[in-house]
Structure formats: structure tokens, C-alpha cells
């Protein structure tokens, strides 16, 4: 519900679930091997959700990612971190990290 489209199993070696939003793909990896980088504690997060705009419209891609982040944050059930290109922290949830 957070991404506005049904997320289903993906037929991909690295992506576990995905959704097509019409203008972008949402891809979910239930595990990852990222470690702390640039002060961002990736290893404290179990999964990764990526938004990929089909037209490489970076403004729209970020707006879509922020909308999904805000919907997930409103549930107050997840520890969240929103990053751009795994390089820049854009937002994080107010929940304490594990």
C-alpha cells in the first residue's frame, strides 16, 4: 500500500519483490550486504527498497521515494533511512535504531 501498487515476487536473482508504478519500478531486497558508509548505518537495516524511474527523471524518482518513505514512516512500525544513491542521507525515521 505504501507504494500505491501491488508488490509481488520478482523473477530476479537479487530482487525479492517488485512493483510497477507506471513511471517507475519499486524493487525490494529482503537482505543486503551493505555496511556503514559515510555515517549511514546500513547494516542496522534488514532490507532495501529501491525506486527506479523508467525515464531517469531524478526529481520524480526522489519524489516517489519520499512519498513511499513518508507512508511507511506514518505506520510507525519500521526503522527507516532514505538515501540518494547510497551516498547521501535524505531522511530517517524517529524510531531508535536496534
N, CA, C and O of each residue as an XYZ file, in Angstrom:
392
protein
N       0.816     -1.205      0.000
C       0.000      0.000      0.000
C       0.853      1.259      0.000
O       0.456      2.282     -0.558
N       2.016      1.187      0.621
C       2.854      2.379      0.728
C       3.322      2.890     -0.629
O       3.532      4.091     -0.802
N       3.486      1.986     -1.591
C       3.955      2.452     -2.899
C       2.817      2.678     -3.885
O       3.060      3.127     -5.005
N       1.591      2.379     -3.499
C       0.451      2.665     -4.349
C       0.211      1.646     -5.440
O      -0.577      1.892     -6.353
N       0.872      0.516     -5.365
C       0.707     -0.546     -6.336
C       1.023     -1.870     -5.652
O       1.759     -1.907     -4.666
N       0.475     -2.937     -6.169
C       0.706     -4.239     -5.555
C       2.139     -4.703     -5.798
O       2.627     -4.711     -6.928
N       2.793     -5.084     -4.719
C       4.156     -5.594     -4.785
C       4.067     -7.113     -4.825
O       3.383     -7.724     -4.004
N       4.759     -7.714     -5.778
C       4.711     -9.161     -5.913
C       6.102     -9.745     -6.071
O       7.070     -9.010     -6.267
N       6.207    -11.061     -5.986
C       7.512    -11.723     -6.138
C       8.156    -11.357     -7.481
O       7.483    -11.276     -8.509
N       9.456    -11.143     -7.445
C      10.204    -10.793     -8.653
C      10.962    -12.010     -9.161
O      11.402    -12.854     -8.380
N      11.106    -12.086    -10.444
C      11.868    -13.164    -11.056
C      13.279    -12.646    -11.342
O      13.670    -12.468    -12.495
N      14.033    -12.409    -10.261
C      15.357    -11.803    -10.369
C      16.238    -12.364     -9.265
O      15.764    -12.628     -8.161
N      17.495    -12.543     -9.557
C      18.426    -13.118     -8.586
C      18.596    -12.245     -7.339
O      18.745    -12.776     -6.239
N      18.576    -10.941     -7.489
C      18.862    -10.048     -6.373
C      17.628     -9.353     -5.813
O      17.647     -8.903     -4.667
N      16.566     -9.255     -6.588
C      15.356     -8.555     -6.159
C      14.314     -9.582     -5.741
O      13.970    -10.477     -6.513
N      13.811     -9.450     -4.511
C      12.837    -10.406     -3.993
C      11.406    -10.054     -4.394
O      10.617    -10.933     -4.740
N      11.077     -8.770     -4.346
C       9.729     -8.300     -4.673
C       9.842     -7.035     -5.507
O      10.818     -6.293     -5.395
N       8.834     -6.792     -6.348
C       8.855     -5.571     -7.149
C       7.431     -5.136     -7.469
O       6.476     -5.900     -7.334
N       7.324     -3.891     -7.894
C       6.050     -3.325     -8.334
C       6.334     -2.360     -9.467
O       7.382     -1.716     -9.504
N       5.390     -2.265    -10.392
C       5.478     -1.320    -11.488
C       4.489     -0.192    -11.196
O       3.282     -0.417    -11.103
N       5.017      1.020    -11.055
C       4.174      2.176    -10.759
C       3.769      2.923    -12.027
O       3.170      3.996    -11.948
N       4.083      2.377    -13.172
C       3.783      3.043    -14.443
C       4.951      3.876    -14.920
O       5.380      3.748    -16.067
N       5.467      4.725    -14.060
C       6.608      5.574    -14.405
C       7.892      5.119    -13.717
O       8.977      5.613    -14.025
N       7.765      4.177    -12.784
C       8.927      3.738    -12.016
C       8.728      2.318    -11.513
O       7.609      1.811    -11.433
N       9.846      1.697    -11.180
C       9.815      0.381    -10.548
C      10.189      0.545     -9.090
O      11.045      1.357     -8.740
N       9.533     -0.241     -8.240
C       9.914     -0.354     -6.840
C      10.475     -1.755     -6.686
O       9.829     -2.733     -7.060
N      11.680     -1.853     -6.135
C      12.349     -3.138     -6.004
C      12.744     -3.348     -4.549
O      13.334     -2.468     -3.923
N      12.414     -4.526     -4.014
C      12.674     -4.834     -2.612
C      13.645     -5.998     -2.512
O      13.434     -7.056     -3.105
N      14.704     -5.787     -1.757
C      15.648     -6.845     -1.420
C      15.476     -7.111      0.070
O      15.636     -6.198      0.880
N      15.155     -8.337      0.439
C      14.918     -8.656      1.850
C      16.204     -8.775      2.645
O      16.180     -8.716      3.874
N      17.322     -8.939      1.963
C      18.631     -8.946      2.614
C      19.592     -8.131      1.755
O      19.368     -7.938      0.560
N      20.648     -7.665      2.375
C      21.695     -6.945      1.651
C      22.987     -7.074      2.425
O      22.993     -7.526      3.570
N      24.070     -6.681      1.805
C      25.382     -6.795      2.432
C      26.030     -5.430      2.635
O      27.242     -5.352      2.837
N      25.256     -4.362      2.584
C      25.811     -3.025      2.773
C      26.196     -2.824      4.228
O      25.500     -3.267      5.142
N      27.310     -2.152      4.420
C      27.799     -1.831      5.760
C      27.821     -0.319      5.930
O      27.577      0.429      4.983
N      28.113      0.116      7.143
C      28.162      1.547      7.460
C      29.066      2.257      6.453
O      30.183      1.821      6.174
N      28.550      3.362      5.919
C      29.306      4.143      4.952
C      28.863      5.596      5.073
O      27.667      5.881      5.128
N      29.812      6.500      5.114
C      29.523      7.941      5.206
C      28.609      8.259      6.388
O      27.776      9.162      6.312
N      28.772      7.505      7.488
C      27.970      7.728      8.687
C      26.574      7.135      8.627
O      25.784      7.334      9.549
N      26.255      6.413      7.568
C      24.927      5.799      7.438
C      25.036      4.318      7.803
O      25.749      3.571      7.132
N      24.342      3.888      8.851
C      24.493      2.514      9.366
C      23.661      1.480      8.595
O      22.715      0.915      9.143
N      24.007      1.236      7.341
C      23.230      0.319      6.509
C      23.051     -1.055      7.140
O      22.006     -1.684      6.973
N      24.059     -1.522      7.863
C      23.988     -2.865      8.447
C      22.898     -2.983      9.512
O      22.537     -4.097      9.892
N      22.374     -1.879      9.994
C      21.312     -1.919     11.001
C      19.918     -2.081     10.379
O      18.918     -2.149     11.093
N      19.865     -2.139      9.068
C      18.596     -2.277      8.360
C      18.573     -3.622      7.635
O      19.517     -3.971      6.926
N      17.494     -4.363      7.818
C      17.406     -5.706      7.250
C      17.191     -5.721      5.745
O      17.723     -6.593      5.057
N      16.433     -4.787      5.231
C      16.058     -4.846      3.819
C      16.293     -3.513      3.126
O      16.587     -2.498      3.757
N      16.154     -3.553      1.805
C      16.409     -2.391      0.969
C      15.263     -2.245     -0.022
O      14.871     -3.217     -0.668
N      14.731     -1.048     -0.145
C      13.695     -0.744     -1.125
C      14.260      0.327     -2.044
O      14.661      1.397     -1.585
N      14.292      0.042     -3.338
C      14.830      0.994     -4.314
C      13.725      1.445     -5.253
O      12.840      0.668     -5.611
N      13.790      2.721     -5.650
C      12.868      3.276     -6.635
C      13.712      3.642     -7.852
O      14.727      4.331     -7.741
N      13.271      3.168     -9.013
C      13.992      3.419    -10.258
C      13.025      3.983    -11.287
O      12.128      3.281    -11.752
N      13.206      5.248    -11.641
C      12.341      5.909    -12.622
C      12.705      5.431    -14.026
O      13.879      5.432    -14.396
N      11.709      5.023    -14.806
C      11.947      4.479    -16.139
C      12.519      5.509    -17.108
O      13.229      5.139    -18.043
N      12.224      6.795    -16.906
C      12.736      7.846    -17.782
C      13.953      8.561    -17.199
O      14.368      9.605    -17.703
N      14.516      7.997    -16.145
C      15.670      8.608    -15.457
C      15.377     10.028    -14.999
O      16.271     10.874    -14.973
N      14.126     10.290    -14.637
C      13.718     11.592    -14.114
C      14.036     11.584    -12.618
O      13.254     11.082    -11.810
N      15.191     12.145    -12.261
C      15.670     12.056    -10.881
C      14.798     12.817     -9.893
O      14.660     12.392     -8.746
N      14.203     13.935    -10.313
C      13.296     14.672     -9.418
C      12.063     13.835     -9.102
O      11.647     13.742     -7.947
N      11.483     13.231    -10.124
C      10.297     12.397     -9.927
C      10.656     11.140     -9.132
O       9.878     10.689     -8.292
N      11.825     10.583     -9.399
C      12.281      9.406     -8.664
C      12.395      9.716     -7.176
O      11.931      8.940     -6.341
N      13.010     10.843     -6.843
C      13.142     11.218     -5.438
C      11.784     11.516     -4.813
O      11.538     11.144     -3.666
N      10.909     12.176     -5.547
C       9.567     12.471     -5.015
C       8.808     11.174     -4.740
O       8.113     11.068     -3.730
N       8.934     10.198     -5.621
C       8.279      8.904     -5.420
C       8.859      8.210     -4.195
O       8.117      7.677     -3.370
N      10.173      8.217     -4.077
C      10.820      7.585     -2.929
C      10.416      8.277     -1.618
O      10.159      7.609     -0.616
N      10.361      9.598     -1.628
C       9.948     10.332     -0.422
C       8.502     10.016     -0.044
O       8.190      9.879      1.139
N       7.624      9.901     -1.028
C       6.223      9.576     -0.763
C       6.105      8.183     -0.118
O       5.358      8.005      0.844
N       6.832      7.220     -0.642
C       6.810      5.873     -0.069
C       7.404      5.888      1.334
O       6.867      5.260      2.247
N       8.514      6.605      1.504
C       9.146      6.722      2.822
C       8.164      7.308      3.844
O       8.025      6.782      4.948
N       7.494      8.383      3.475
C       6.556      9.039      4.395
C       5.391      8.123      4.762
O       4.948      8.109      5.910
N       4.895      7.361      3.791
C       3.807      6.420      4.079
C       4.271      5.319      5.018
O       3.538      4.938      5.931
N       5.465      4.808      4.812
C       5.995      3.775      5.709
C       6.281      4.351      7.092
O       6.003      3.704      8.102
N       6.828      5.546      7.146
C       7.126      6.188      8.431
C       5.850      6.423      9.227
O       5.856      6.300     10.452
N       4.756      6.760      8.548
C       3.487      7.022      9.231
C       2.947      5.782      9.933
O       2.167      5.896     10.878
N       3.353      4.605      9.481
C       2.922      3.357     10.128
C       3.593      3.161     11.485
O       3.084      2.428     12.333
N       4.733      3.817     11.688
C       5.497      3.727     12.940
C       5.822      2.276     13.312
O       5.796      1.907     14.486
N       6.127      1.462     12.301
C       6.472      0.060     12.535
C       7.873     -0.288     12.064
O       8.370     -1.375     12.358
N       8.509      0.606     11.349
C       9.789      0.286     10.726
C      10.846      1.328     11.061
O      10.547      2.513     11.207
N      12.073      0.871     11.177
C      13.218      1.773     11.224
C      13.551      2.080      9.768
O      13.756      1.166      8.969
N      13.605      3.348      9.427
C      13.774      3.727      8.031
C      14.907      4.723      7.833
O      15.203      5.544      8.701
N      15.522      4.626      6.677
C      16.529      5.588      6.276
C      16.335      5.803      4.777
O      16.340      4.840      4.010
N      16.166      7.044      4.358
C      16.013      7.388      2.954
C      17.334      7.974      2.474
O      17.826      8.958      3.027
N      17.900      7.362      1.445
C      19.191      7.818      0.924
C      19.118      7.997     -0.582
O      18.288      7.394     -1.263
N      20.003      8.838     -1.081
C      20.142      9.040     -2.528
C      21.423      8.338     -2.960
O      22.506      8.641     -2.461
N      21.289      7.393     -3.897
C      22.430      6.674     -4.481
C      23.355      6.047     -3.434
O      24.552      5.905     -3.682
N      22.833      5.680     -2.299
C      23.620      5.115     -1.195
C      24.762      6.046     -0.787
O      25.740      5.601     -0.187
N      24.642      7.323     -1.107
C      25.702      8.295     -0.846
C      25.288      9.423      0.091
O      26.126      9.996      0.788
N      23.998      9.741      0.106
C      23.535     10.916      0.843
C      22.271     10.590      1.633
O      21.278     10.123      1.076
N      22.326     10.843      2.931
C      21.169     10.642      3.793
C      20.180     11.779      3.566
O      20.526     12.951      3.717
N      18.944     11.428      3.202
C      17.908     12.434      2.970
C      16.960     12.545      4.154
O      16.496     13.639      4.474
N      16.666     11.414      4.814
C      15.747     11.407      5.953
C      15.887     10.079      6.688
O      16.371      9.092      6.133
N      15.456     10.075      7.941
C      15.397      8.824      8.701
C      14.194      8.893      9.628
O      13.702      9.969      9.968
N      13.738      7.720     10.025
C      12.585      7.687     10.933
C      13.044      8.121     12.319
O      14.236      8.102     12.626
N      12.091      8.508     13.144
C      12.409      8.941     14.504
C      12.518      7.762     15.467
O      12.819      7.947     16.646
N      12.272      6.547     14.964
C      12.360      5.369     15.832
C      13.832      5.126     16.174
O      14.703      5.309     15.323
N      14.113      4.718     17.409
C      15.509      4.395     17.749
C      15.961      3.163     16.977
O      15.193      2.219     16.791
N      17.202      3.178     16.534
C      17.753      2.034     15.808
C      18.052      0.899     16.776
O      18.295      1.120     17.962
N      18.029     -0.324     16.244
C      18.314     -1.528     17.056
C      19.744     -1.511     17.531
O      20.175     -2.433     18.225
